[in-house]
Amino acid sequence: MVGLVIGLLTLLAIYQLFAVSEGRRRTVVAVTQAQSAGAMALFSIDREIRSAGLGFASLDPSFLGCKVRATNTARSTPEFDFPFQPVVIKDGKEIWVLSGSSSNMFVGARFSGSQNGEFKMGISNAGMQAGDILVGTNDANTDECLMMEVTKGAGDTIAMPGGTTESYQGVEHRATSYTSFYTGANVGATHNGSYNNMLDVGATSLGEGWLFNLGPKPTLSVWKVTNQQLTRYDYLEGTDTASKLVAQDVLQMVAEYGYDADGSGKIDQSGEWTASTPSAPHLDKLIAMRVAVLVRSSQYEKDEVTPLNPRWASGSKEFDMSAIDPTGDWKHFRYRVYESVIPLRNTIWGQMK
């Protein structure tokens, strides 16, 4: 009997030791997974924001934020619009990042007239190839812009009387088929729809404006957190039904604009960080984004291990955990905040005039 009691006590001690060890192992594994998810989430967002504004960094401030009328017949909703700016914090829950795809550095080119799907260029059509996606602005209307697809541009020729040819000097964007400069294949234009002639003014006053080349495959990435997952999709190609998983265990994502309101060349005042889209004259002074992601371990702990709301913005702000879980159970999980201040490199470059 004594031996049996000693054996049972020994088994009990071993079981308790195993239970404690297994609980700590699960905690370590869950925390490690959450940390990996947080690092991946912030790295992915950081990398894309650094490319924001490629192709239109030199945009005149008066056109920043204009509503871009766009068409993509391959999209589930063919006609749509979006603001013409490098980054947008949408409804406090999403981050939109617009970037061109060209391997060349472009600045805006002037056109001196627009009529029936064709631009007359102020100087030349250099750098605008068939297959490129452009955004055009009109001096007479700073509120609306147009996204379009080049169907004839640099390198194309036109037939002249007598059977001769000469280089084409305009930029055509018509709803037609054309030979892509990038693939050499004959393709149909998918981005020239019902808005295609909106930059036209009239037969006697053809209008003037700017064309910005976003290359053959621009992206407007939408980053959002849904069901504790960070997802991304390209708004130019589809809707949120096309969202792809980037990282799990992401509980919340927050962001702020950083702008140089006083022209000091840096963000050195508390009022220069805001989650609201800055209005003129500050929109052209955006130089950075501050992004923070909150990840949570999947392991529920018996005791409360997080008594206070996790903080971000170098500790000056906190996540509202009661809005996420009003029951207070959130305190039984472990959290980690990943935060970064990301410079808008192309915007900063475009301001150097």
C-alpha distance (Angstrom), angle and dihedral (degrees) to the residues before:
residue distance angle dihedral
M1 . . .
V2 3.80 . .
G3 3.79 90.6 .
L4 3.79 91.2 48.5
V5 3.79 91.5 51.7
I6 3.81 91.5 48.4
G7 3.80 89.9 49.1
L8 3.79 92.5 50.3
L9 3.81 91.8 48.5
T10 3.79 89.8 49.6
L11 3.82 91.4 50.7
L12 3.80 90.1 48.1
A13 3.81 91.1 52.0
I14 3.80 91.2 47.6
Y15 3.83 90.8 48.7
Q16 3.80 92.3 50.3
L17 3.79 90.6 47.7
F18 3.79 90.3 49.4
A19 3.81 91.8 47.7
V20 3.80 92.1 51.8
S21 3.80 91.8 44.9
E22 3.80 92.6 47.8
G23 3.82 91.4 48.4
R24 3.78 91.4 52.0
R25 3.80 91.2 45.9
R26 3.79 91.1 53.0
T27 3.80 90.5 47.9
V28 3.81 92.1 50.5
V29 3.82 92.6 46.9
A30 3.81 92.8 47.3
V31 3.82 92.7 47.0
T32 3.81 90.9 47.8
Q33 3.80 91.4 51.5
A34 3.80 91.4 48.6
Q35 3.80 91.6 48.7
S36 3.81 91.2 50.9
A37 3.80 90.0 49.0
G38 3.81 92.3 49.8
A39 3.78 93.6 48.4
M40 3.81 91.5 48.2
A41 3.81 92.4 47.0
L42 3.80 95.2 51.1
F43 3.82 93.5 41.9
S44 3.82 91.4 53.2
I45 3.80 93.9 48.8
D46 3.82 92.7 42.7
R47 3.80 93.4 52.0
E48 3.79 93.4 51.8
I49 3.80 97.0 44.2
R50 3.81 89.8 54.1
S51 3.82 87.7 62.8
A52 3.81 94.8 47.2
G53 3.79 115.0 128.3
L54 3.81 97.2 22.6
G55 3.81 107.2 158.4
F56 3.80 98.3 18.9
A57 3.79 105.8 47.1
S58 3.82 90.9 121.7
L59 3.81 92.8 56.6
D60 3.81 114.6 145.8
P61 3.84 106.7 -106.7
S62 3.79 90.6 -126.4
F63 3.83 89.1 68.4
L64 3.80 97.2 44.8
G65 3.78 110.2 118.8
C66 3.81 94.2 15.2
K67 3.81 115.0 153.3
V68 3.80 108.5 -102.1
R69 3.79 112.1 -146.4
A70 3.79 106.6 -147.8
T71 3.79 141.2 178.8
N72 3.79 131.4 -164.1
T73 3.80 114.5 169.3
A74 3.82 89.8 -166.1
R75 3.82 90.0 61.2
S76 3.83 123.1 92.3
T77 3.83 88.0 -123.4
P78 3.82 101.7 36.3
E79 3.82 98.7 -167.6
F80 3.80 119.8 52.1
D81 3.79 142.2 136.3
F82 3.79 139.5 -138.8
P83 3.84 137.8 178.2
F84 3.79 116.5 -89.6
Q85 3.80 101.2 -126.3
P86 3.81 134.1 106.1
V87 3.82 97.9 -111.2
V88 3.79 133.8 12.0
I89 3.80 129.8 -171.0
K90 3.80 100.7 -146.8
D91 3.81 117.7 -154.9
G92 3.81 89.7 -28.7
K93 3.81 89.5 -77.7
E94 3.79 107.3 73.8
I95 3.80 136.3 50.2
W96 3.81 117.0 -147.9
V97 3.81 116.9 -161.7
L98 3.82 120.5 -170.1
S99 3.79 119.0 -164.7
G100 3.79 138.2 160.3
S101 3.79 123.5 -128.6
S102 3.78 105.2 -144.9
S103 3.79 119.1 125.6
N104 3.82 88.3 -143.2
M105 3.79 128.1 74.5
F106 3.80 109.0 -115.4
V107 3.77 132.7 -173.7
G108 3.77 124.4 -167.4
A109 3.81 120.0 -72.0
R110 3.80 123.3 -147.7
F111 3.78 123.1 -123.5
S112 3.80 121.6 -163.1
G113 3.78 98.5 -160.3
S114 3.81 142.5 12.7
Q115 3.77 124.1 -160.3
N116 3.81 135.8 154.1
G117 3.79 96.7 -16.0
E118 3.79 97.5 -42.9
F119 3.80 133.2 101.5
K120 3.77 124.5 -151.5
M121 3.78 104.8 -144.9
G122 3.77 124.1 -133.3
I123 3.82 93.1 -139.9
S124 3.82 113.1 -8.9
N125 3.79 144.2 -37.0
A126 3.80 92.8 -119.5
G127 3.79 113.6 154.2
M128 3.82 96.1 15.8
Q129 3.78 107.0 110.9
A130 3.78 131.2 -179.1
G131 3.80 104.9 -87.0
D132 3.80 97.3 34.6
I133 3.81 120.1 125.9
L134 3.81 114.3 -132.3
V135 3.77 135.8 -171.6
G136 3.80 113.6 -149.3
T137 3.79 129.4 -162.1
N138 3.79 130.0 -164.3
D139 3.79 122.4 -142.6
A140 3.81 90.1 -139.6
N141 3.82 94.2 56.3
T142 3.79 120.2 39.2
D143 3.81 93.8 171.4
E144 3.81 100.3 66.8
C145 3.81 133.3 43.9
L146 3.80 134.3 -179.4
M147 3.80 132.0 -127.9
M148 3.80 113.6 -153.6
E149 3.80 144.1 162.7
V150 3.81 122.2 -117.0
T151 3.81 111.5 -124.2
K152 3.81 96.0 172.3
G153 3.79 127.5 18.1
A154 3.80 143.9 120.2
G155 3.80 112.7 7.9
D156 3.80 94.8 23.3
T157 3.81 121.0 115.7
I158 3.79 135.2 -150.9
A159 3.80 128.1 -145.4
M160 3.78 117.6 -109.4
P161 3.82 130.8 -161.1
G162 3.79 110.9 -78.5
G163 3.79 94.2 35.2
T164 3.81 96.5 -77.4
T165 3.81 124.9 129.8
E166 3.76 134.9 -147.7
S167 3.78 136.2 -170.8
Y168 3.77 115.3 -79.0
Q169 3.81 110.0 -116.4
G170 3.78 102.0 -170.7
V171 3.79 136.0 67.2
E172 3.79 117.0 -115.9
H173 3.79 124.4 -159.1
R174 3.76 109.1 174.7
A175 3.80 134.4 149.0
T176 3.77 93.8 -104.8
S177 3.78 142.9 101.4
Y178 3.79 119.8 -87.2
T179 3.79 143.2 166.8
S180 3.79 110.2 -92.2
F181 3.79 115.0 -130.2
Y182 3.81 89.5 -147.3
T183 3.80 101.8 49.1
G184 3.80 104.0 18.3
A185 3.80 88.3 -132.6
N186 3.77 127.9 125.2
V187 3.80 107.7 -110.3
G188 3.79 137.6 170.7
A189 3.79 119.9 -114.4
T190 3.80 110.0 -110.5
H191 3.83 100.9 177.8
N192 3.82 101.6 56.0
G193 3.80 106.7 88.5
S194 3.78 141.7 138.8
Y195 3.83 92.8 -42.5
N196 3.81 92.1 53.5
N197 3.82 97.2 111.3
M198 3.81 98.2 39.2
L199 3.84 92.3 113.8
D200 3.81 91.7 58.1
V201 3.80 114.9 106.7
G202 3.79 106.7 -177.8
A203 3.78 146.5 -63.0
T204 3.79 93.2 -84.1
S205 3.80 98.2 33.0
L206 3.79 108.8 40.0
G207 3.78 96.2 177.7
E208 3.78 132.3 -131.2
G209 3.77 134.4 -120.1
W210 3.79 148.8 124.0
L211 3.79 135.2 -68.6
F212 3.82 120.7 -153.4
N213 3.79 119.2 -163.8
L214 3.82 115.2 -139.4
G215 3.80 94.3 177.1
P216 3.81 127.1 -121.9
K217 3.81 97.7 -55.8
P218 3.82 115.1 29.4
T219 3.80 119.0 172.8
L220 3.77 135.3 -147.6
S221 3.79 101.8 -166.2
V222 3.79 118.4 -160.6
W223 3.81 113.9 -156.7
K224 3.80 118.4 -167.3
V225 3.81 141.9 151.8
T226 3.79 117.3 -121.7
N227 3.81 125.4 170.3
Q228 3.81 91.8 -11.2
Q229 3.80 91.4 -52.9
L230 3.79 128.5 113.7
T231 3.80 108.5 -136.0
R232 3.78 136.6 -179.1
Y233 3.80 136.5 -163.9
D234 3.81 136.7 168.5
Y235 3.81 109.5 -110.1
L236 3.82 91.2 -161.7
E237 3.81 90.0 61.1
G238 3.80 104.8 33.2
T239 3.80 150.8 -25.2
D240 3.79 133.3 -86.2
T241 3.81 90.0 -76.6
A242 3.81 85.0 76.8
S243 3.83 92.9 56.2
K244 3.79 116.5 139.8
L245 3.79 125.6 -151.6
V246 3.81 114.0 -109.6
A247 3.81 103.2 168.0
Q248 3.80 138.4 -5.5
D249 3.83 130.6 -142.2
V250 3.82 90.7 42.2
L251 3.79 106.4 141.5
Q252 3.80 101.1 179.2
M253 3.81 142.6 -4.0
V254 3.81 124.6 -155.5
A255 3.80 131.5 179.2
E256 3.79 142.7 -178.8
Y257 3.78 135.5 -164.5
G258 3.78 117.6 -120.5
Y259 3.80 115.1 -153.9
D260 3.77 134.5 174.5
A261 3.79 98.7 -127.2
D262 3.81 96.8 166.6
G263 3.82 97.1 44.4
S264 3.79 93.6 -118.0
G265 3.80 92.0 134.0
K266 3.80 93.1 -114.7
I267 3.78 143.2 59.1
D268 3.79 101.0 -100.5
Q269 3.81 104.6 146.3
S270 3.79 129.4 71.6
G271 3.80 90.5 -130.1
E272 3.80 90.0 59.9
W273 3.81 90.2 74.8
T274 3.80 115.2 73.6
A275 3.80 138.6 155.1
S276 3.81 90.8 -149.0
T277 3.78 119.7 85.4
P278 3.82 105.3 -100.4
S279 3.77 114.0 -119.9
A280 3.80 125.6 -139.4
P281 2.95 129.7 -32.7
H282 3.82 90.9 28.0
L283 3.81 102.4 50.5
D284 3.81 91.9 81.4
K285 3.81 90.3 51.4
L286 3.79 96.4 64.8
I287 3.79 107.7 129.3
A288 3.80 104.9 158.5
M289 3.79 148.3 15.6
R290 3.78 126.7 -140.1
V291 3.80 111.9 -150.0
A292 3.80 129.4 -179.6
V293 3.79 129.1 -178.4
L294 3.79 124.0 -164.6
V295 3.80 116.1 -148.4
R296 3.79 125.5 -170.6
S297 3.76 130.5 -154.5
S298 3.80 112.9 -118.8
Q299 3.82 91.5 -137.2
Y300 3.82 115.0 101.0
E301 3.82 109.8 -144.9
K302 3.81 122.9 -147.2
D303 3.80 91.8 -135.3
E304 3.80 128.0 48.3
V305 3.79 105.0 -94.0
T306 3.84 99.8 170.5
P307 3.82 108.8 48.9
L308 3.84 96.8 167.5
N309 3.79 135.0 49.1
P310 3.83 111.6 -92.1
R311 3.80 111.7 -108.4
W312 3.80 135.5 -141.1
A313 3.83 139.4 176.6
S314 3.80 88.9 68.8
G315 3.80 89.2 -50.2
S316 3.80 96.4 -54.3
K317 3.82 95.4 108.9
E318 3.78 134.8 37.5
F319 3.77 138.4 -149.4
D320 3.80 113.2 -111.1
M321 3.79 99.5 -123.2
S322 3.81 94.2 173.9
A323 3.80 88.8 65.4
I324 3.80 89.3 53.5
D325 3.81 96.9 43.6
P326 3.82 115.8 6.5
T327 3.83 91.5 -179.4
G328 3.80 91.8 72.9
D329 3.79 93.7 -123.6
W330 3.79 88.1 123.3
K331 3.79 88.1 81.5
H332 3.81 89.6 69.8
F333 3.82 92.4 65.8
R334 3.80 132.0 73.6
Y335 3.81 120.3 -122.1
R336 3.76 139.4 -164.2
V337 3.80 128.0 -165.6
Y338 3.80 120.1 -147.9
E339 3.79 113.2 -165.6
S340 3.77 137.4 172.5
V341 3.81 140.5 171.4
I342 3.81 105.2 -136.4
P343 3.82 120.2 -161.9
L344 3.80 117.7 -136.5
R345 3.78 93.8 -131.2
N346 3.78 98.4 -178.0
T347 3.80 92.4 47.2
I348 3.79 91.5 50.7
W349 3.80 89.9 47.9
G350 3.80 91.1 49.7
Q351 3.81 91.5 53.2
M352 3.81 91.1 58.5
K353 3.79 99.6 94.4
